[in-house]
Amino acid sequence: MKFNYIISILIFIPVLIIQTTVVPLVSIGEVVPDLILILLVYYSITEGQIYGTVLGFVYGLFFDLVTGSLLGSTMIAKTVAGFVAGYFSSENKVDIYLMFFNFGLIVFLAALVDQIIYSFFSAFDISTNILMIFFQNAFLPAFYTALLSMIIIIFVPKKRII
């Protein structure tokens, strides 16, 4: 179990570098996909809900420390997103949940929860319409992340290597 955490952290480091340097270049307007969330959902489905929750906490903490954002905002958002994605963890249905469309829907749900919680801490403004905040800061990034996740899951081998 500890070996799995080390592997997931080692995979997280290059994903974090790509997320902070390359991904803003492929943004559409201000909408940016979340590669860290895709990795978190994958581990939550394959390893379980508790694993995903703890990993979301660790990923969020490291992301907050590296990017200098409000400490705890990404941490709580990723923790809850890992918890939500962990609901889809079942030893009998892992292959079904890692299929193209199913994985995209799970990522969309987790990204929507993640972005709503993160927006509450970072983009909350009294003068702005709450539906506009939801659409711009939660729905569009969640949709973009889900589309990207469906492309990425095609390249993941069906049999687990590690």
C-alpha positions as CSV (number, residue, x, y, z in Angstrom):
1,M,0.0,0.0,0.0
2,K,2.8,2.4,0.8
3,F,4.5,1.5,-2.5
4,N,1.3,2.6,-4.3
5,Y,1.4,6.0,-2.6
6,I,5.0,6.5,-3.6
7,I,4.3,5.6,-7.2
8,S,1.3,7.9,-7.4
9,I,3.3,10.8,-6.0
10,L,6.2,10.1,-8.4
11,I,3.7,10.2,-11.3
12,F,2.1,13.3,-9.8
13,I,5.3,15.4,-10.1
14,P,5.6,15.4,-13.9
15,V,1.8,15.9,-14.2
16,L,2.1,18.9,-11.8
17,I,4.9,20.4,-14.0
18,I,2.8,19.9,-17.1
19,Q,-0.3,21.3,-15.4
20,T,1.5,24.5,-14.4
21,T,3.6,25.1,-17.5
22,V,2.0,23.5,-20.6
23,V,-1.7,23.3,-19.9
24,P,-2.3,27.1,-19.6
25,L,-1.1,27.3,-23.2
26,V,-4.0,25.1,-24.4
27,S,-6.6,27.0,-22.5
28,I,-9.7,28.2,-24.2
29,G,-10.3,31.6,-22.9
30,E,-9.9,31.2,-19.2
31,V,-11.0,27.6,-19.2
32,V,-8.2,25.2,-18.3
33,P,-8.4,21.4,-18.1
34,D,-7.2,19.7,-14.9
35,L,-4.7,16.9,-15.5
36,I,-4.2,16.4,-11.8
37,L,-7.9,15.6,-11.3
38,I,-7.8,13.1,-14.1
39,L,-5.0,11.3,-12.4
40,L,-6.8,11.5,-9.1
41,V,-10.0,10.0,-10.5
42,Y,-8.0,7.2,-12.1
43,Y,-6.4,6.3,-8.8
44,S,-9.7,6.7,-7.0
45,I,-11.4,4.2,-9.3
46,T,-8.6,1.7,-9.3
47,E,-7.5,1.8,-5.7
48,G,-10.6,2.8,-3.7
49,Q,-12.4,5.7,-2.0
50,I,-10.1,6.1,1.0
51,Y,-7.0,6.0,-1.2
52,G,-8.6,8.6,-3.5
53,T,-9.5,10.8,-0.6
54,V,-6.0,10.8,1.0
55,L,-4.4,11.2,-2.4
56,G,-6.7,14.1,-3.2
57,F,-5.5,15.7,0.0
58,V,-1.8,15.2,-0.8
59,Y,-2.2,16.3,-4.4
60,G,-4.1,19.4,-3.3
61,L,-1.6,20.3,-0.7
62,F,1.4,20.0,-3.0
63,F,-0.5,22.0,-5.7
64,D,-1.2,24.8,-3.2
65,L,2.4,24.8,-2.0
66,V,3.9,24.8,-5.5
67,T,1.5,27.4,-7.1
68,G,1.2,29.7,-4.2
69,S,-2.6,29.7,-4.3
70,L,-4.7,30.1,-1.1
71,L,-3.4,27.3,1.1
72,G,-6.2,24.8,1.6
73,S,-8.5,25.8,-1.3
74,T,-7.2,23.2,-3.8
75,M,-6.5,20.8,-1.0
76,I,-10.2,20.6,0.2
77,A,-11.5,20.6,-3.4
78,K,-9.3,17.7,-4.5
79,T,-10.0,15.8,-1.2
80,V,-13.8,16.0,-1.9
81,A,-13.3,15.2,-5.6
82,G,-11.3,12.1,-4.7
83,F,-14.0,11.1,-2.2
84,V,-16.7,11.5,-4.9
85,A,-14.7,9.6,-7.5
86,G,-14.0,6.8,-5.0
87,Y,-17.7,6.0,-5.0
88,F,-17.2,4.4,-8.4
89,S,-14.5,2.1,-7.0
90,S,-15.5,-1.6,-7.2
91,E,-13.3,-4.5,-7.8
92,N,-15.9,-6.1,-10.1
93,K,-16.5,-3.0,-12.2
94,V,-13.1,-1.3,-12.6
95,D,-12.9,-2.2,-16.3
96,I,-16.4,-0.9,-16.9
97,Y,-15.7,2.4,-15.1
98,L,-12.4,2.9,-17.1
99,M,-14.2,2.6,-20.4
100,F,-14.1,5.7,-22.6
101,F,-17.5,7.3,-21.9
102,N,-17.9,6.1,-18.3
103,F,-14.6,7.5,-17.3
104,G,-15.4,10.8,-18.9
105,L,-18.7,11.0,-17.0
106,I,-17.0,10.2,-13.7
107,V,-14.3,12.8,-14.4
108,F,-17.0,15.3,-15.3
109,L,-18.8,14.7,-12.0
110,A,-15.6,14.9,-9.9
111,A,-14.3,18.0,-11.8
112,L,-17.7,19.7,-11.3
113,V,-17.5,19.1,-7.5
114,D,-13.8,20.1,-7.5
115,Q,-14.4,23.4,-9.4
116,I,-17.5,24.4,-7.4
117,I,-15.6,24.0,-4.1
118,Y,-12.5,25.7,-5.5
119,S,-14.6,28.6,-7.0
120,F,-16.2,29.1,-3.6
121,F,-12.8,29.9,-2.1
122,S,-11.2,31.7,-4.9
123,A,-13.7,33.3,-7.3
124,F,-16.5,34.2,-5.0
125,D,-17.7,37.7,-5.7
126,I,-21.0,39.3,-4.4
127,S,-21.6,41.4,-7.4
128,T,-21.4,38.6,-9.9
129,N,-24.3,36.4,-10.8
130,I,-24.0,33.0,-9.1
131,L,-25.1,31.1,-12.2
132,M,-22.5,32.9,-14.3
133,I,-19.8,31.9,-11.7
134,F,-21.1,28.3,-11.8
135,F,-21.0,28.2,-15.6
136,Q,-17.6,29.9,-16.2
137,N,-15.7,28.6,-13.2
138,A,-17.2,25.1,-12.7
139,F,-19.2,23.8,-15.7
140,L,-16.9,24.8,-18.6
141,P,-13.6,23.6,-16.9
142,A,-15.3,20.3,-15.8
143,F,-16.5,19.8,-19.4
144,Y,-13.1,20.5,-20.9
145,T,-11.4,18.2,-18.3
146,A,-13.9,15.4,-19.1
147,L,-13.2,15.7,-22.9
148,L,-9.5,15.6,-22.3
149,S,-9.9,12.6,-20.0
150,M,-11.7,10.6,-22.6
151,I,-8.8,11.2,-25.0
152,I,-6.2,10.3,-22.3
153,I,-8.0,7.1,-21.2
154,I,-7.6,5.7,-24.8
155,F,-3.9,5.5,-24.2
156,V,-4.0,3.8,-20.8
157,P,-3.4,0.1,-21.0
158,K,-6.4,-2.1,-20.0
159,K,-4.3,-4.4,-17.8
160,R,-2.6,-2.8,-14.9
161,I,1.2,-2.9,-15.1
162,I,1.9,-2.1,-11.5
